[in-house]
């Protein structure tokens, strides 16, 4: 019995050929796709015609677009504490500033509607040496995003991202409590919490209001000092068996979506993601 639908961020399989990614995902049994980089460009930069083409490709493979993996609030918050230099700032083809955010927000809302996606992934600004000092400003930004999404029937999915100010389960719980909004939910990424030194399951997950988890990202690593070493899903440092069992227990209804990060021994992202995708399928079927 498969407890949850499975999905993936498509560019983890292939960055330049969406059909290659979707074909491999469909063969694994995935029914959902997240769009982040399509044809080498960030989803936020695609034209209406390119978004429509990507949606058609996803649906032609028997899947639907679950989420727009946008870069919203993945930038420096002006006037905050110094950045925490320990963590790499991954931008996935999209480097934007604080001043770009209103324009990007409008575009992300339009793209989500055009793609048929319910969830728009967002972040909490690049991580500083004192993340909680600016939580009131981050909360205000998230509340504004949620207000805009609510009127269009969309959901803002805040991802706990280790390179951003909300990175652990405990930090996500604080932010969700500060912004009790029907259009703000959590994209729970246990591996990101693990990188920050939290035990994501059971400790980080126990801090969270489980009913506000809208989506789950799946990847796995061990730590080499401050740097993650990515590997096959379910075989590294995150207790994925325990996490999946807890999601089943708590009545989670969303998808579990692969965000591989591991590139295998020879750098082949497609084959590494196929391995992890098969592992994910097994994990949600136990």
C-alpha positions as CSV (number, residue, x, y, z in Angstrom):
1,X,0.0,0.0,0.0
2,X,1.4,3.4,-1.0
3,X,0.5,5.9,1.8
4,X,1.2,9.1,-0.1
5,X,1.5,10.2,-3.7
6,X,5.1,10.8,-4.7
7,X,6.5,13.7,-6.8
8,X,9.8,15.4,-7.6
9,X,11.4,18.7,-8.5
10,X,11.9,18.1,-12.2
11,X,15.3,19.6,-12.6
12,X,16.7,17.1,-10.1
13,X,16.3,14.6,-12.9
14,X,17.2,16.9,-15.9
15,X,17.7,20.6,-16.1
16,X,17.6,21.1,-19.9
17,X,15.0,18.6,-21.1
18,X,11.7,18.5,-19.1
19,X,10.5,15.4,-21.0
20,X,13.5,13.4,-20.0
21,X,12.8,14.2,-16.4
22,X,9.1,13.5,-16.6
23,X,9.6,10.2,-18.4
24,X,11.8,8.9,-15.6
25,X,9.5,10.3,-12.9
26,X,6.5,8.6,-14.5
27,X,8.3,5.2,-14.7
28,X,9.0,5.4,-11.0
29,X,5.3,6.0,-10.4
30,X,5.3,9.7,-9.5
31,X,2.1,11.6,-10.1
32,X,3.2,15.2,-9.2
33,X,5.8,17.6,-10.5
34,X,7.4,20.7,-8.9
35,X,8.7,23.3,-11.4
36,X,11.9,25.1,-10.4
37,X,14.3,25.2,-13.4
38,X,12.8,24.5,-16.8
39,X,15.1,24.5,-19.9
40,X,17.9,25.9,-17.9
41,X,15.9,28.9,-16.5
42,X,14.1,29.5,-13.3
43,X,10.4,29.1,-13.4
44,X,9.9,32.7,-12.3
45,X,11.5,33.9,-15.6
46,X,9.4,31.9,-18.0
47,X,6.9,33.5,-20.3
48,X,3.2,32.6,-20.2
49,X,3.7,30.5,-23.3
50,X,6.6,28.6,-21.8
51,X,4.6,28.0,-18.6
52,X,1.7,26.6,-20.6
53,X,4.1,24.4,-22.6
54,X,5.6,23.0,-19.3
55,X,2.1,22.3,-17.9
56,X,1.1,20.5,-21.0
57,X,4.3,18.4,-20.9
58,X,3.6,17.5,-17.2
59,X,0.0,16.5,-18.0
60,X,1.0,14.5,-21.1
61,X,3.0,12.2,-18.8
62,X,-0.1,11.7,-16.5
63,X,1.1,14.1,-13.8
64,X,0.0,17.4,-12.5
65,X,2.0,20.5,-11.3
66,X,1.8,20.5,-7.5
67,X,4.0,23.5,-6.7
68,X,5.9,26.4,-8.1
69,X,9.3,26.2,-6.5
70,X,9.8,29.9,-6.6
71,X,12.8,32.0,-5.2
72,X,10.6,34.3,-3.2
73,X,12.3,35.7,-0.1
74,X,15.5,34.0,-1.0
75,X,17.6,37.2,-0.8
76,X,19.2,39.5,1.8
77,X,16.8,41.3,4.2
78,X,18.2,44.8,4.4
79,X,19.2,46.1,7.8
80,X,19.4,42.7,9.4
81,X,22.4,41.1,11.2
82,X,25.4,39.9,9.2
83,X,24.8,36.8,7.1
84,X,25.8,33.4,8.4
85,X,28.7,32.6,6.1
86,X,28.7,28.8,6.9
87,X,26.0,28.0,4.4
88,X,26.0,28.0,0.6
89,X,23.3,30.2,-0.9
90,X,21.8,28.1,-3.7
91,X,19.8,30.3,-6.2
92,X,19.0,27.8,-9.0
93,X,19.4,30.2,-11.8
94,X,17.6,33.1,-10.1
95,X,19.5,35.9,-8.3
96,X,17.2,38.6,-7.0
97,X,17.2,41.3,-4.4
98,X,14.8,42.6,-1.8
99,X,13.6,45.3,-4.2
100,X,12.6,42.6,-6.7
101,X,10.2,40.8,-4.4
102,X,6.9,42.7,-5.2
103,X,7.3,42.0,-8.9
104,X,8.3,38.4,-8.3
105,X,5.3,37.9,-6.1
106,X,2.9,39.1,-8.8
107,X,4.6,36.8,-11.3
108,X,4.7,33.8,-9.0
109,X,0.9,34.1,-8.4
110,X,0.2,34.3,-12.1
111,X,2.5,31.4,-12.9
112,X,0.9,29.2,-10.2
113,X,-2.5,29.8,-11.7
114,X,-1.3,29.2,-15.2
115,X,0.4,25.9,-14.2
116,X,-2.5,24.6,-12.2
117,X,-0.3,24.6,-9.0
118,X,-1.9,25.1,-5.6
119,X,1.3,25.8,-3.7
120,X,3.9,28.5,-4.1
121,X,7.2,27.7,-2.3
122,X,8.8,30.6,-0.5
123,X,11.7,31.2,2.0
124,X,12.6,33.5,4.9
125,X,15.6,35.6,3.6
126,X,19.2,34.5,3.7
127,X,20.2,33.2,7.2
128,X,21.9,35.7,9.5
129,X,24.0,35.1,12.7
130,X,20.8,36.0,14.7
131,X,17.8,34.6,12.8
132,X,15.1,35.4,15.3
133,X,16.0,39.1,15.6
134,X,14.1,39.8,12.4
135,X,11.3,37.3,12.8
136,X,8.8,40.1,13.1
137,X,9.8,41.5,9.6
138,X,9.8,38.0,8.1
139,X,6.4,37.3,9.6
140,X,5.1,40.5,8.1
141,X,6.4,39.6,4.6
142,X,4.9,36.1,4.9
143,X,1.5,37.5,6.0
144,X,1.5,39.8,3.0
145,X,2.2,36.9,0.7
146,X,-0.5,34.8,2.3
147,X,-3.0,37.6,2.0
148,X,-2.4,37.9,-1.7
149,X,-2.5,34.1,-2.2
150,X,-5.7,33.7,-0.3
151,X,-7.7,35.8,-2.7
152,X,-6.6,33.6,-5.6
153,X,-7.2,30.2,-3.9
154,X,-3.5,29.5,-3.5
155,X,-1.3,28.5,-0.6
156,X,2.1,30.0,0.4
157,X,4.4,27.1,1.4
158,X,7.2,28.2,3.6
159,X,10.1,25.9,3.3
160,X,12.4,25.4,6.2
161,X,15.7,26.0,4.4
162,X,19.0,25.7,6.2
163,X,20.5,28.7,4.4
164,X,17.6,30.9,5.4
165,X,16.3,32.3,8.7
166,X,13.7,29.6,9.2
167,X,15.6,26.4,8.9
168,X,14.6,23.9,11.7
169,X,11.4,22.4,12.9
170,X,11.6,24.6,16.0
171,X,12.1,27.7,14.0
172,X,9.3,26.8,11.6
173,X,7.0,26.3,14.6
174,X,7.7,29.8,15.9
175,X,7.0,31.4,12.5
176,X,3.8,29.4,12.0
177,X,2.6,30.5,15.4
178,X,3.4,34.1,14.5
179,X,1.5,33.9,11.2
180,X,-1.6,32.0,11.9
181,X,-3.1,32.4,8.4
182,X,-5.2,30.0,6.4
183,X,-3.0,30.5,3.3
184,X,0.4,30.0,5.0
185,X,1.5,26.4,5.4
186,X,4.8,24.6,5.7
187,X,6.9,22.7,3.3
188,X,8.7,20.4,5.7
189,X,12.2,19.4,4.7
190,X,13.8,17.1,7.3
191,X,17.3,17.1,5.7
192,X,17.5,20.9,5.9
193,X,16.8,20.8,9.6
194,X,19.4,18.1,10.0
195,X,22.1,20.3,8.4
196,X,21.5,22.9,11.2
197,X,22.0,20.3,13.9
198,X,18.4,19.5,14.7
199,X,17.3,15.8,14.8
200,X,14.4,16.3,12.3
201,X,12.6,13.2,13.4
202,X,11.4,12.9,16.0
203,X,12.6,16.2,17.6
204,X,12.0,18.8,14.8
205,X,8.8,17.2,13.6
206,X,7.4,17.0,17.2
207,X,7.6,20.8,17.4
208,X,5.5,21.4,14.3
209,X,1.7,21.7,14.0
210,X,1.3,18.7,11.7
211,X,-2.0,20.0,10.3
212,X,-0.1,22.9,8.7
213,X,2.3,20.7,6.7
214,X,1.1,21.1,3.1
215,X,4.1,19.4,1.3
216,X,7.2,17.4,2.2
217,X,10.6,17.4,0.5
218,X,12.7,14.3,0.6
219,X,16.5,14.2,0.4
220,X,19.2,12.7,2.6
221,X,22.7,13.4,3.8
222,X,25.3,13.1,6.5
223,X,27.4,16.0,7.8
224,X,31.1,16.5,7.2
225,X,31.7,19.4,9.6
226,X,29.3,22.2,8.4
227,X,28.9,20.7,4.9
228,X,26.3,18.1,3.9
229,X,27.3,15.1,2.0
230,X,24.3,14.0,0.0
231,X,23.5,10.4,-0.7
232,X,20.8,7.9,-1.5
233,X,17.5,8.7,0.1
234,X,16.8,6.6,3.2
235,X,20.4,5.4,3.6
236,X,22.0,8.5,5.2
237,X,21.4,10.5,8.4
238,X,17.7,11.3,8.3
239,X,15.3,8.8,9.9
240,X,13.0,8.6,6.9
241,X,11.2,5.4,8.0
242,X,10.3,7.1,11.2
243,X,9.3,10.3,9.5
244,X,7.0,8.6,7.0
245,X,5.4,6.5,9.8
246,X,4.7,9.7,11.7
247,X,3.1,11.4,8.7
248,X,0.9,8.4,8.2
249,X,-0.1,8.4,11.9
250,X,-0.9,12.1,11.9
251,X,-3.1,11.9,8.8
252,X,-0.9,13.8,6.3
253,X,-2.7,14.1,3.0
254,X,-0.1,15.7,0.7
255,X,2.7,14.4,-1.5
256,X,6.3,13.5,-0.6
257,X,8.5,15.1,-3.2
258,X,12.0,14.2,-4.1
259,X,14.7,16.9,-4.1
260,X,17.7,14.6,-4.7
261,X,20.7,16.9,-4.4
262,X,22.9,13.8,-4.6
263,X,24.6,13.4,-8.0
264,X,25.9,9.8,-7.6
265,X,29.5,8.7,-7.9
266,X,29.8,9.8,-11.5
267,X,27.8,13.1,-11.4
268,X,24.8,11.7,-13.3
269,X,21.9,13.5,-11.8
270,X,19.3,11.5,-13.8
271,X,20.6,8.1,-12.5
272,X,21.0,9.4,-9.0
273,X,17.5,10.7,-8.9
274,X,16.1,7.4,-10.3
275,X,17.8,5.6,-7.4
276,X,16.4,8.0,-4.9
277,X,13.0,8.0,-6.5
278,X,12.8,4.2,-6.3
279,X,13.9,4.5,-2.6
280,X,11.1,7.0,-2.0
281,X,8.5,4.8,-3.6
282,X,9.5,2.0,-1.2
283,X,9.6,4.3,1.8
284,X,6.0,5.5,1.3
285,X,4.8,1.9,0.7
286,X,6.0,0.4,4.0
